[in-house]
Amino acid sequence: DPSYVTLLIPASKTDPFRKGIKIYIAAAPGQHTSLAAAGIDPSPFAGHSFRRGAASAAAAAGFADHEIQLLGRWHSDCFKLYIE
């Protein structure tokens, strides 16, 4: 089924029995479909393009670091790598 991919994590801190955990990741074709509908070539864009853009826009709008972290669900300062 091309609508999702299954990823097996052999060990995780959220896996108390250490038997491995399956994660199902849904495909997100909506981003490219929306861009194409707006007349924009979607080929140069990836999922992180929007993550980077949102972090940069929030920083430009004066959001505090902790607010940007909350919006992007970041738990470290790695969000600063996304800000242009």
Steps between C-alpha positions, in 0.01 A plus 500: 500500500676821388303716746740418784834344586576271795818558699625248757698653786697211659536673840357819642470668838122487448511123449505362856524136388779565245325293235512770239221729396334557164428854394264575214577821314229634272584646163434873478432576134288801598795738510601436140139491383432838662811656347414367154143630533644844579710487183828442686743228391509264802822318402743719700297461820527230766321454832771691683460798268180587683655431840789733419264764363276492806796531738646787297165680480442462874848637577447793260166572670677529835401170659717402796726196468285294737190581292667385178611182677143438613353561154748266333505244784875545541653407835845641430660799331512314166212719378755779456645307206171554316486877544628703206 
